[in-house]
Amino acid sequence: MLQIFCGNGKGKTSAAAGSAVRAAGAGMQVIFVQFLKDGSSSEISQLEKLGIKVMSDGCRKFVFHMSDEEKADLRKVQEGLLRAVEKELTEGSADMIILDEFAAAYRLGLLDRELASDLVLSHKNKAELILTGRDPDPVFLENADYISQIEAVRHPYEKGIRARKGVEY
């Protein structure tokens, strides 16, 4: 099945991490793949302790601060992540695969769109796939079994409060 956690609110990655913990607790093999993140957010070490395989593209800066060359390099790394996910799905070694910030990477053209959409749409019945991120492409929304919209009502960032370790990351 295909699940999507989207919206402009805080908690999409946290919801996906919770799903990963639940699945691991049920004995499922879980892979947590992060796009546009460097793998240093606080939940990652705990997911790994539970036996959840974590992969990241190592991205350390916002895309809007990147040069065209940095974006091209990032695209190559992310294509490698997609190929690794494809291998896991083909081999049937994962019961759940979470593609964190997939929607943003896809929307920004940092993923090979054909490879990414084929991967998700052709494997959504082989494993539980969870996509997170703002503004997912309509092709994924139309094919999703679950869609959870997380809405921001209020956020400390609006008051100039920066992200806090252990709370926002």
C-alpha positions as CSV (number, residue, x, y, z in Angstrom):
1,M,0.0,0.0,0.0
2,L,1.0,3.6,-0.5
3,Q,0.7,6.1,2.3
4,I,1.4,9.8,2.1
5,F,2.1,12.2,5.0
6,C,2.0,15.7,3.6
7,G,1.1,19.3,4.4
8,N,2.8,22.3,5.8
9,G,2.6,21.2,9.5
10,K,5.3,19.8,11.8
11,G,5.2,16.1,12.2
12,K,5.4,14.3,8.8
13,T,8.8,12.7,9.5
14,S,7.8,12.1,13.1
15,A,4.6,10.2,11.9
16,A,6.8,8.2,9.5
17,A,9.2,7.4,12.3
18,G,6.3,6.3,14.4
19,S,5.1,4.0,11.6
20,A,8.7,2.6,11.3
21,V,8.8,1.8,15.1
22,R,5.4,0.2,15.0
23,A,6.4,-2.0,12.0
24,A,9.7,-3.0,13.5
25,G,7.9,-3.9,16.7
26,A,5.7,-6.2,14.7
27,G,8.8,-7.9,13.3
28,M,8.8,-6.2,9.9
29,Q,11.9,-5.3,8.0
30,V,11.9,-1.5,7.7
31,I,14.1,0.9,5.6
32,F,14.0,4.6,6.3
33,V,15.3,6.7,3.4
34,Q,15.9,10.4,3.9
35,F,16.1,12.8,0.9
36,L,17.3,16.4,1.4
37,K,18.6,15.5,4.9
38,D,21.9,14.5,6.3
39,G,20.8,11.7,8.6
40,S,21.6,13.6,11.8
41,S,18.1,14.3,13.1
42,S,17.5,12.9,16.6
43,E,15.2,10.0,15.7
44,I,17.7,8.4,13.4
45,S,20.0,6.9,16.1
46,Q,17.0,5.4,17.8
47,L,15.6,3.9,14.6
48,E,18.9,2.2,13.9
49,K,19.0,0.8,17.5
50,L,15.7,-0.9,16.6
51,G,17.3,-2.6,13.6
52,I,15.8,-0.2,11.1
53,K,18.1,0.4,8.1
54,V,18.5,4.1,7.5
55,M,19.8,5.7,4.3
56,S,20.4,9.4,3.7
57,D,21.6,11.6,0.8
58,G,23.9,13.6,3.2
59,C,22.3,16.9,2.2
60,R,23.5,19.6,4.7
61,K,22.0,22.8,3.2
62,F,18.7,24.0,1.9
63,V,18.3,23.5,-1.9
64,F,17.7,27.2,-2.4
65,H,21.2,27.8,-1.1
66,M,22.8,25.3,-3.6
67,S,24.6,26.0,-6.8
68,D,23.6,24.2,-10.0
69,E,26.6,22.0,-9.6
70,E,25.7,21.1,-6.0
71,K,22.1,20.2,-7.1
72,A,23.5,18.0,-9.9
73,D,25.7,16.2,-7.4
74,L,22.8,15.8,-5.0
75,R,20.7,14.4,-7.9
76,K,23.3,11.7,-8.5
77,V,23.3,10.7,-4.8
78,Q,19.6,10.6,-4.7
79,E,19.4,8.5,-7.8
80,G,21.7,6.0,-6.1
81,L,19.3,6.0,-3.1
82,L,16.4,5.2,-5.5
83,R,18.4,2.4,-7.1
84,A,19.2,0.9,-3.6
85,V,15.5,1.1,-2.7
86,E,14.6,-0.5,-6.1
87,K,17.0,-3.4,-5.3
88,E,15.5,-3.9,-1.8
89,L,12.0,-3.9,-3.3
90,T,13.0,-6.3,-6.1
91,E,14.6,-8.7,-3.7
92,G,11.6,-8.5,-1.3
93,S,13.9,-7.8,1.7
94,A,11.8,-5.0,3.1
95,D,8.3,-5.0,4.4
96,M,8.1,-1.2,4.8
97,I,10.1,1.5,3.1
98,I,9.8,5.2,4.1
99,L,10.8,7.8,1.6
100,D,11.2,10.9,3.8
101,E,11.0,14.3,2.0
102,F,10.4,12.4,-1.3
103,A,7.7,14.9,-2.3
104,A,10.0,17.8,-2.1
105,A,12.9,16.1,-3.9
106,Y,10.5,15.0,-6.6
107,R,8.9,18.4,-6.9
108,L,12.2,20.2,-7.1
109,G,13.5,18.0,-9.9
110,L,16.2,16.4,-7.8
111,L,15.0,12.9,-8.5
112,D,14.7,11.2,-11.9
113,R,11.0,11.6,-12.2
114,E,10.5,8.5,-14.4
115,L,12.6,6.3,-12.1
116,A,10.9,7.7,-9.0
117,S,7.3,7.4,-10.1
118,D,7.9,3.9,-11.7
119,L,9.5,2.7,-8.5
120,V,6.7,3.9,-6.2
121,L,3.8,3.0,-8.5
122,S,5.0,-0.4,-9.5
123,H,6.0,-1.5,-6.0
124,K,3.2,-0.1,-3.9
125,N,1.7,-3.6,-3.6
126,K,4.9,-5.3,-2.8
127,A,5.8,-3.4,0.4
128,E,4.2,-0.7,2.5
129,L,5.5,2.5,1.0
130,I,5.3,5.8,2.9
131,L,6.1,9.1,1.3
132,T,6.5,12.3,3.2
133,G,6.8,16.0,2.2
134,R,4.9,19.1,1.2
135,D,2.9,19.2,-2.0
136,P,3.2,15.7,-3.3
137,D,2.7,15.3,-7.0
138,P,-0.9,14.5,-8.1
139,V,0.3,11.1,-9.6
140,F,1.1,9.9,-6.1
141,L,-2.0,11.4,-4.5
142,E,-4.2,9.7,-7.0
143,N,-2.5,6.3,-6.3
144,A,-2.3,6.6,-2.5
145,D,-4.2,4.3,-0.2
146,Y,-3.8,6.6,2.8
147,I,-3.2,10.4,2.8
148,S,-2.6,12.2,6.0
149,Q,-2.6,16.0,5.8
150,I,-0.7,17.7,8.6
151,E,-1.7,21.3,8.9
152,A,0.2,24.0,10.6
153,V,-2.0,26.1,12.8
154,R,0.8,27.8,14.8
155,H,4.6,27.3,14.8
156,P,7.3,28.9,16.9
157,Y,9.2,29.7,13.7
158,E,6.6,32.4,13.1
159,K,8.0,34.1,16.2
160,G,11.6,33.8,15.1
161,I,12.3,30.7,17.2
162,R,14.8,28.4,15.5
163,A,14.4,24.7,15.3
164,R,15.3,22.9,18.5
165,K,17.2,19.6,18.7
166,G,15.0,16.8,20.0
167,V,11.8,18.7,19.2
168,E,11.9,19.9,15.6
169,Y,14.9,17.7,14.5
